[in-house]
Amino acid sequence: GAAAGGYVLIGTETSGEPQRWDSWLGNLRQWFPQLSDGAILWGARRLRTARKQSDVDEARSALLEGYQRGLPVYTLGLTWLIDGLSAFPEDSTCVAALQQVRQLCWRVDMREPFVVLRLGESR
């Protein structure tokens, strides 16, 4: 539920200015290392609000961390992971991760709210 709240907060915030809840996203990332959504949310938010190169570097690190943690709960996490990794076309690590996430999406119905993988052929 906390991840869903994070997607709503980030998705509806349009000013790009720091918000009180930004630290809460950091907590979601830190306190739930098994949840890739937390790292993806933090990275996406950091990338959207970056003011200096170190902010961009932190966003990159968080997005790669989200990728390494595994499947997000929400399909929006896959979309934002693709968007975030696409911001680093000169970075071979991000390009490789991006390629794998895109291939994974072929097996996910991106119209659904939750990530559900289709394995094998359905009859």
C-alpha positions as CSV (number, residue, x, y, z in Angstrom):
1,G,0.0,0.0,0.0
2,A,2.9,2.4,0.8
3,A,4.3,1.9,-2.7
4,A,0.9,2.7,-4.2
5,G,0.8,5.9,-2.2
6,G,4.3,6.7,-3.6
7,Y,3.1,6.3,-7.2
8,V,0.1,8.6,-6.5
9,L,2.2,11.2,-4.8
10,I,4.9,11.3,-7.5
11,G,2.4,11.0,-10.4
12,T,0.3,13.9,-9.2
13,E,3.1,16.3,-8.1
14,T,3.8,18.7,-11.0
15,S,5.9,21.5,-9.5
16,G,9.2,19.6,-9.3
17,E,9.8,21.3,-6.0
18,P,10.9,19.4,-2.9
19,Q,8.0,18.0,-0.9
20,R,7.6,17.0,2.8
21,W,7.0,13.4,1.7
22,D,10.3,13.1,-0.2
23,S,12.0,11.7,2.9
24,W,9.2,9.2,3.2
25,L,10.2,7.8,-0.2
26,G,13.7,7.4,1.1
27,N,12.4,5.5,4.1
28,L,10.4,3.2,1.8
29,R,13.6,2.5,-0.1
30,Q,15.7,1.8,2.9
31,W,13.3,0.0,5.2
32,F,11.9,-2.4,2.6
33,P,14.9,-3.7,0.6
34,Q,12.9,-6.6,-0.7
35,L,10.5,-4.2,-2.4
36,S,12.0,-2.9,-5.7
37,D,9.2,-0.3,-5.9
38,G,10.8,1.7,-3.1
39,A,14.1,2.1,-4.9
40,I,12.3,2.8,-8.2
41,L,10.1,5.5,-6.7
42,W,13.0,7.2,-5.0
43,G,15.1,7.1,-8.1
44,A,12.3,8.4,-10.3
45,R,11.5,11.2,-7.9
46,R,15.2,12.1,-7.6
47,L,15.6,12.2,-11.3
48,R,12.5,14.5,-11.7
49,T,13.8,16.9,-9.1
50,A,17.5,16.8,-9.8
51,R,19.3,20.2,-9.5
52,K,22.9,19.0,-9.8
53,Q,24.9,16.1,-11.1
54,S,25.1,14.3,-7.8
55,D,21.2,14.2,-7.7
56,V,21.3,12.5,-11.1
57,D,24.0,10.1,-10.0
58,E,21.9,9.2,-6.9
59,A,18.8,8.6,-9.1
60,R,20.8,6.3,-11.4
61,S,22.1,4.3,-8.4
62,A,18.5,4.0,-7.0
63,L,17.1,2.9,-10.4
64,L,19.8,0.3,-10.8
65,E,19.1,-0.9,-7.2
66,G,15.4,-1.2,-8.0
67,Y,16.3,-3.3,-11.1
68,Q,18.6,-5.5,-9.1
69,R,16.0,-6.1,-6.4
70,G,13.7,-7.8,-8.9
71,L,10.1,-7.4,-10.1
72,P,8.2,-4.4,-8.7
73,V,4.7,-5.0,-7.4
74,Y,3.1,-2.4,-9.7
75,T,3.4,-2.3,-13.5
76,L,3.9,1.5,-13.2
77,G,7.2,0.6,-11.5
78,L,8.3,-1.1,-14.7
79,T,7.3,1.9,-16.8
80,W,9.1,4.3,-14.5
81,L,12.1,2.0,-14.4
82,I,12.2,2.1,-18.2
83,D,11.8,5.8,-18.3
84,G,14.5,6.3,-15.7
85,L,17.1,4.0,-17.2
86,S,16.4,5.6,-20.6
87,A,17.8,8.8,-19.2
88,F,21.3,7.2,-19.2
89,P,21.9,6.1,-22.9
90,E,25.7,6.4,-22.6
91,D,25.9,4.2,-19.5
92,S,26.4,0.6,-20.5
93,T,25.1,-0.7,-17.1
94,C,21.8,1.2,-17.6
95,V,21.6,0.2,-21.2
96,A,21.9,-3.5,-20.3
97,A,19.4,-3.3,-17.5
98,L,17.0,-1.4,-19.7
99,Q,17.2,-4.1,-22.4
100,Q,16.4,-6.8,-19.8
101,V,13.5,-4.8,-18.4
102,R,12.0,-4.2,-21.8
103,Q,12.3,-8.0,-22.6
104,L,10.6,-8.7,-19.3
105,C,7.7,-6.4,-20.2
106,W,6.9,-8.7,-23.2
107,R,5.7,-11.2,-20.6
108,V,3.7,-8.7,-18.5
109,D,0.3,-7.3,-19.2
110,M,1.1,-3.6,-18.8
111,R,-2.6,-2.7,-18.6
112,E,-2.9,-4.4,-15.3
113,P,-2.1,-2.6,-12.0
114,F,0.0,-5.4,-10.6
115,V,2.9,-7.2,-12.3
116,V,1.9,-10.7,-13.3
117,L,4.3,-12.7,-15.5
118,R,3.0,-14.9,-18.3
119,L,5.2,-17.9,-18.4
120,G,5.0,-20.5,-21.1
121,E,2.1,-20.6,-23.6
122,S,-1.5,-20.2,-22.6
123,R,-4.0,-22.5,-24.1
